């Protein structure tokens, strides 16, 4: 299941309740998505692990006949080819323990039952965008020059989201596991632009995503006179022991501690998982520096199989 097969916004829906399944199919069909549905987790797993066209996202009911949705979620996250696929967990179980179980299993998106149509649209659009961006970064990695692996240290400055993604692809090629690193690094660099230099708050992004105007607002703010000269500075350093990537924006900072994990209070939100994902998936640790406009991402080289063992 490769990035090249992701030309269509294709979703996998696993829902045993016929009425709920038909409602979600109709709603997402109206939005232009191609939806493939299954009633049971085992049949869905057979499809996911086949050579069929890949999916941008999986919508998964928590309670299913046979193996429940949580077990299918764990299987997806254990599979190297599927692990980065966003999973939207649909559930009527809104207690803290159930939500933490879902987060621990790898659910980065939650939709409560009964379904809120507007929230479902926003969450699915966010998941599809995340997956599209991930595969664009993967394609850039595949096109990248092997010589980047020789990079030992460097200082980089950029200002746009497009430049953030390009730099994430470049620097990830100098890391042991480029495919994992590029996901979290891309999130951190984009955050530095949108939240740091452009000052888009968490609440504002929620509204922008709901209206489908996030990208337009980013471009509008980039063009404002007060933002034209703002840059994000990235310092890359590789030693025999570790790789360090320091990212500093020109914003006032933020309360970073509450974003290191995916809290139950935010599991039903359409965004806000990038920092936690970077820490859990891409790096060995993240070190934020108060007031929060500088973060250092660390990779310990003795914990990773270097794809370029002769370098550095």
C-alpha positions in Angstrom: 0.0 0.0 0.0 2.1 2.9 -1.3 1.6 6.6 -1.5 1.2 6.4 -5.2 -2.2 4.8 -4.8 -3.6 7.7 -2.8 -5.1 9.7 -5.7 -8.7 9.4 -4.4 -9.8 10.3 -0.9 -10.7 6.8 0.1 -12.1 5.9 3.5 -12.6 2.5 5.3 -15.7 2.4 7.5 -16.1 -0.4 10.0 -19.6 -0.3 11.6 -22.0 -3.1 12.5 -25.1 -1.0 13.0 -26.8 -0.7 9.6 -28.5 2.6 10.2 -25.4 4.2 11.5 -23.3 2.8 8.6 -25.7 4.1 6.0 -25.8 7.5 7.6 -22.0 7.9 7.6 -21.7 6.5 4.1 -24.3 9.1 2.8 -22.8 12.0 4.7 -19.2 11.3 3.6 -20.4 10.4 0.1 -21.9 13.9 -0.2 -18.5 15.3 0.7 -16.9 13.5 -2.2 -15.2 10.7 -0.4 -15.1 7.1 -1.6 -16.3 4.9 1.3 -15.7 1.2 1.6 -17.7 -0.4 4.4 -17.5 -3.6 6.5 -19.6 -4.9 9.4 -16.9 -6.9 11.2 -13.3 -6.2 12.1 -11.9 -9.4 10.7 -13.2 -8.7 7.2 -11.9 -5.1 7.5 -8.5 -6.4 8.5 -8.4 -8.8 5.5 -9.1 -5.8 3.3 -6.5 -3.5 5.0 -3.8 -6.1 4.7 -4.5 -6.9 1.1 -2.9 -5.4 -2.0 -6.0 -3.3 -2.7 -6.0 0.5 -3.0 -4.9 2.1 0.3 -7.0 4.4 2.5 -6.5 8.0 3.7 -8.3 7.1 7.0 -10.2 4.4 8.8 -13.4 5.1 10.7 -13.8 2.4 13.3 -16.7 1.6 15.7 -15.4 0.9 19.2 -17.9 -2.0 19.8 -18.0 -4.6 17.0 -19.0 -8.3 16.9 -16.1 -10.7 17.3 -12.8 -8.8 17.8 -13.7 -5.3 19.0 -12.7 -2.0 17.4 -9.9 -1.5 19.9 -8.2 -4.7 18.9 -8.4 -3.9 15.2 -6.9 -0.5 16.0 -4.0 -2.2 17.8 -3.4 -4.5 14.8 -3.4 -1.5 12.4 -0.8 0.3 14.6 1.4 -2.8 14.9 1.6 -3.1 11.1 4.5 -1.1 9.6 2.6 -0.5 6.3 -0.5 0.8 8.1 0.8 2.4 11.3 0.6 6.0 10.0 -3.0 5.6 8.7 -5.2 7.9 10.8 -7.9 6.0 12.7 -11.1 7.8 13.8 -12.7 5.9 16.6 -16.5 6.2 16.8 -17.7 5.5 20.3 -20.6 5.9 22.7 -18.1 5.3 25.6 -17.2 8.7 26.8 -15.7 7.9 30.1 -12.1 8.8 30.8 -10.9 5.2 31.1 -12.3 4.2 27.7 -10.9 7.3 26.0 -7.4 6.7 27.5 -7.6 3.1 26.2 -8.3 4.4 22.7 -5.5 6.9 22.9 -3.0 4.3 24.2 -4.0 2.0 21.3 -3.2 4.7 18.7 -6.5 6.6 18.1 -5.6 10.2 17.3 -9.2 11.1 16.4 -12.5 10.5 18.3 -16.1 11.0 17.2 -18.8 10.6 19.8 -22.1 8.8 19.2 -24.7 9.9 18.2 -22.7 11.4 15.3 -22.4 15.2 15.1 -22.4 15.7 11.3 -20.4 18.9 11.3 -17.8 17.5 13.6 -17.5 14.3 11.6 -16.9 16.3 8.4 -14.2 18.4 10.1 -12.4 15.4 11.7 -12.4 13.4 8.5 -11.1 16.3 6.5 -8.3 16.8 9.1 -7.4 13.1 9.0 -7.3 13.0 5.2 -5.2 16.2 5.1 -2.8 14.7 7.6 -2.4 11.5 5.6 -2.0 13.5 2.3 0.7 15.6 3.9 2.4 12.5 5.2 2.5 10.8 1.8 3.7 14.0 0.2 6.6 14.1 2.6 7.2 10.4 1.9 7.4 11.1 -1.9 9.8 14.0 -1.2 12.0 11.6 0.8 12.1 9.1 -2.0 13.2 11.9 -4.4 15.8 13.3 -2.0 19.5 13.1 -2.6 21.5 10.4 -0.8 24.2 13.0 0.0 21.9 14.6 2.6 22.8 11.6 4.9 26.3 13.1 5.2 24.9 16.3 6.9 26.5 16.8 10.3 25.3 20.2 11.3 23.5 23.2 9.8 21.3 26.3 10.4 18.2 26.8 8.3 15.6 29.6 8.2 12.2 29.5 6.6 8.8 31.3 6.8 6.0 29.3 5.0 4.2 26.0 5.5 5.5 24.8 2.2 9.1 25.5 3.2 8.4 23.7 6.5 7.4 20.5 4.7 10.4 20.7 2.3 12.8 21.2 5.2 11.3 18.3 7.2 11.9 16.0 4.2 15.4 17.2 3.8 16.5 16.9 7.4 14.7 13.5 7.9 17.0 12.0 5.3 19.9 12.7 7.7 18.2 10.7 10.4 18.3 6.9 11.1 14.6 6.3 10.3 13.5 9.0 7.9 10.0 7.8 7.4 9.2 8.0 11.1 11.1 11.2 11.7 9.5 13.2 8.9 6.0 12.8 10.4 6.8 14.5 13.7 9.4 16.9 12.3 6.8 18.1 9.8 4.3 18.7 12.6 6.8 20.7 14.7 7.9 22.9 11.8 4.4 23.7 10.6 3.4 24.4 14.2 6.2 27.0 14.5 4.8 28.8 11.5 1.0 28.7 12.1 0.9 29.0 15.9 4.3 30.7 16.6 5.0 33.3 13.9 1.4 33.7 12.7 -0.3 33.5 16.1 -3.2 31.2 15.1 -4.6 30.1 18.5 -5.9 26.6 19.2 -9.5 27.9 19.3 -9.0 29.8 16.0 -7.6 26.7 14.3 -10.7 24.7 15.4 -13.0 27.3 13.8 -10.8 27.5 10.6 -10.8 23.8 10.1 -14.6 23.6 10.7 -15.1 26.3 8.0 -12.4 24.8 5.6 -10.5 28.1 5.6 -7.3 27.2 7.5 -5.0 27.3 4.4 -6.4 30.6 3.2 -6.0 32.2 6.7 -2.4 31.0 6.8 -1.7 32.7 3.5 -3.5 35.9 4.6 -1.4 36.1 7.8 1.8 35.4 6.0 1.2 38.5 3.8 0.6 40.8 6.7 3.3 43.5 7.1 4.0 42.5 10.7 4.7 38.9 9.6 6.7 39.4 6.4 10.1 39.3 8.1 9.4 36.6 10.7 11.4 33.4 10.3 11.6 30.0 12.0 15.2 29.0 12.7 16.3 25.4 12.8 19.6 24.1 14.0 20.6 20.6 13.1 23.4 18.7 14.8 24.6 15.1 14.5 27.1 13.4 16.8 28.1 9.8 17.3 25.6 9.6 20.2 22.6 11.6 19.1 20.8 13.9 16.6 19.5 17.2 17.9 17.1 19.4 16.0 16.3 22.8 17.6 13.4 24.8 16.3 12.7 28.4 17.4 10.0 30.7 16.1 9.4 34.4 16.8 6.1 34.0 18.6 5.4 34.7 22.3 5.4 31.0 23.2 2.6 28.8 24.6 1.6 26.5 27.4 3.3 23.4 25.8 3.0 21.0 28.8 -0.7 20.2 28.1 0.1 19.1 24.5 2.8 16.5 25.3 0.0 13.9 25.6 -3.4 13.5 24.1 -5.7 14.3 27.0 -9.3 13.0 27.3 -10.5 16.6 27.3 -9.2 17.0 23.7 -9.8 13.6 22.1 -13.0 14.8 20.4 -11.2 17.8 18.9 -10.3 18.0 15.2 -6.6 18.8 15.8 -4.1 19.2 18.6 -2.2 15.9 18.3 1.0 17.0 16.4 3.3 17.5 19.4 2.2 14.3 21.2 2.6 12.4 17.9 6.1 13.8 17.4 7.1 12.7 20.9 5.5 9.3 20.7 6.3 8.3 17.1 9.2 10.3 15.8 11.7 11.2 18.5 13.1 9.8 21.7 12.3 13.0 23.5 11.2 16.6 23.1 12.7 19.4 25.2 10.6 22.6 25.3 12.2 25.8 26.6 10.1 28.4 28.2 8.2 30.4 27.2 7.5 27.7 24.6 8.8 29.2 21.3 11.8 26.8 21.2 11.8 23.1 21.2 14.7 20.6 20.8 13.9 17.2 19.3 16.3 14.4 20.2 17.1 11.1 18.6 19.5 8.8 20.4 21.4 7.0 17.7 22.1 3.9 19.8 18.3 3.2 19.9 17.8 3.2 16.2 19.1 1.2 13.3 20.9 3.8 11.1 20.0 3.4 7.4 23.3 5.2 6.8 25.7 3.5 9.3 28.8 4.7 7.6 27.8 8.3 7.9 28.6 10.5 10.9 
